[in-house]
């Protein structure tokens, strides 16, 4: 397999799993629902790949139109012509392989038959070029958390407290950053009479989450404490308040806010521990923590320092989906900040890493959202973009970055209202994110797209106050001020942007902006000219 990433270690190649099969010189990844040629994914939507999977599972057999409709649309009522459209797209993709144009045969009004060559990778030896490498033995994984019994002085809130604890555990269990012990095991340990700290240690927990639920006026106050199980020291404490009317149902927004406020504190504590860990003993999880911290600082030198940490993490565990997802984010930052020495190379690497993560873990919301955003931004392929972003939001409904990235795409599609709602959801889920200025930028773009220019300027200013570098939020503010006829204000925003990005013209910005509607894109360019950007 040829690697398109020059001067990069071969650790960014695909570590393929046993749910892959070769179709001639193509590779079908049934788990990630992707079709590869020469290591690069073909631009096929998920439905088309689902149809291909159904066909190759029964090579040489006639697969009915009904069975294919079920495989592609899972019971949704759609016109049957959609099936023919997807099969046509599939045939175009297969035509890139030798003889591939004839691999799907049509049985009029009945169905389709796959007659191409299929080799299941489970039958091949471990020396083949696609074989996965074993994970590093004994590498430490993510931190382990135990949710302890919440104290409830008021019996009337007992059900709420139980539901809240269960929902916190459930949401934490859906994430990749932390391992959470089931409440059945935790409660069983406590019933033995062990004190909380020892019970947590016996369960193998790194951290213990405890607290109380009590009434406060007309509402309910939730107090949570995170303790390091090795010392018993409380490393984080915070209270949350919800209305009594919401209390019986343990509202999802409160649970999501708790989880997305808690996780950064766990990461901070883990990073503190790393100061005392020799480099040779650093685990894959710890390497990713350090890389993430460097990337969050949004400085070029520190972004460069994160790269060898990601390379090392992937080298140690070639099957680690979060490592590839974070590597994809790294390459996207290189491009977005214009720090790349070769945009084409970084773009190919970003897509390769994201799709590898999806191949290893089809529910990795970070990778799904990143590739969806990338397809819209860099290829204007909005069908694939929305498909991947829908998958990201299904896989991680409480993943703030997924909502933020989908907000940008909604704006580019011209749906400012949806863009605002998605960005607000991201902000609600993680208001204390150190990179929250990116969500503010999404809100600025959403409001500009919707025509609510005062709001766009307000969010752009908030983004500017927190961002370490001038960014596109200044352009949305400049265009909004120009739309309101406030040209002096518009020029002040333009000047701030051009001081950092000298030599960039309005036409440069518009040519790269992914608004799907050319009239909307042209209006954006005209407003930038009115704001003082060079032509």
Number of C-alpha atoms within 10 A of each C-alpha: 11 9 19 18 18 11 8 12 14 14 18 24 21 25 21 22 20 16 14 23 23 17 21 16 16 23 24 25 23 20 18 21 21 26 28 18 18 13 18 21 18 15 15 19 20 19 20 23 24 20 22 26 22 18 23 22 12 13 15 17 14 17 22 15 18 13 14 21 21 15 19 22 15 10 9 9 9 10 9 11 9 13 21 13 11 21 20 14 16 21 18 14 20 25 13 14 15 11 12 20 16 14 18 21 16 15 13 8 8 11 18 20 19 22 18 18 15 18 14 14 20 13 9 12 10 12 8 9 11 22 18 16 15 11 14 17 8 7 15 13 13 19 18 17 26 27 23 21 18 19 15 19 12 10 10 12 18 17 15 20 24 14 17 23 20 17 18 19 21 15 18 23 15 18 18 13 19 18 19 23 20 15 17 8 13 20 15 12 19 17 11 9 9 13 11 18 19 16 24 27 16 12 15 15 23 20 27 24 22 19 19 16 23 20 18 13 9 10 15 20 19 23 17 19 17 23 21 21 22 14 9 14 12 14 14 15 15 13 13 14 16 18 15 16 10 13 19 16 13 20 16 15 14 19 23 22 18 19 20 22 17 20 14 16 15 22 20 14 15 18 17 11 11 18 9 8 13 8 10 6 11 14 22 23 21 24 22 22 22 18 25 20 16 19 22 13 15 16 13 14 11 15 22 16 14 21 17 14 21 25 21 18 26 27 20 19 20 25 24 21 27 25 29 31 27 23 31 28 22 23 23 22 19 20 19 12 13 12 14 16 10 12 16 13 17 22 20 16 25 30 25 26 29 28 27 30 30 26 26 22 18 20 22 23 30 30 33 29 29 28 28 29 27 23 20 24 19 12 12 19 17 21 13 21 25 21 16 24 26 20 21 27 21 14 19 22 19 27 23 27 25 30 28 29 25 29 31 30 30 27 25 25 20 18 16 24 16 19 30 25 17 25 30 21 23 27 22 17 26 25 17 13 17 13 17 21 22 23 28 27 28 33 32 35 34 33 26 25 26 19 15 15 24 16 19 29 27 16 25 29 20 16 27 21 12 15 20 13 14 19 21 20 28 26 29 29 32 35 32 31 27 23 21 13 14 15 19 15 17 28 22 17 25 24 19 16 21 20 10 12 13 9 10 14 18 20 18 13 17 18 13 11 16 22 24 17 11 11 10 13 18 15 14 24 23 18 23 30 20 22 29 22 24 15 12
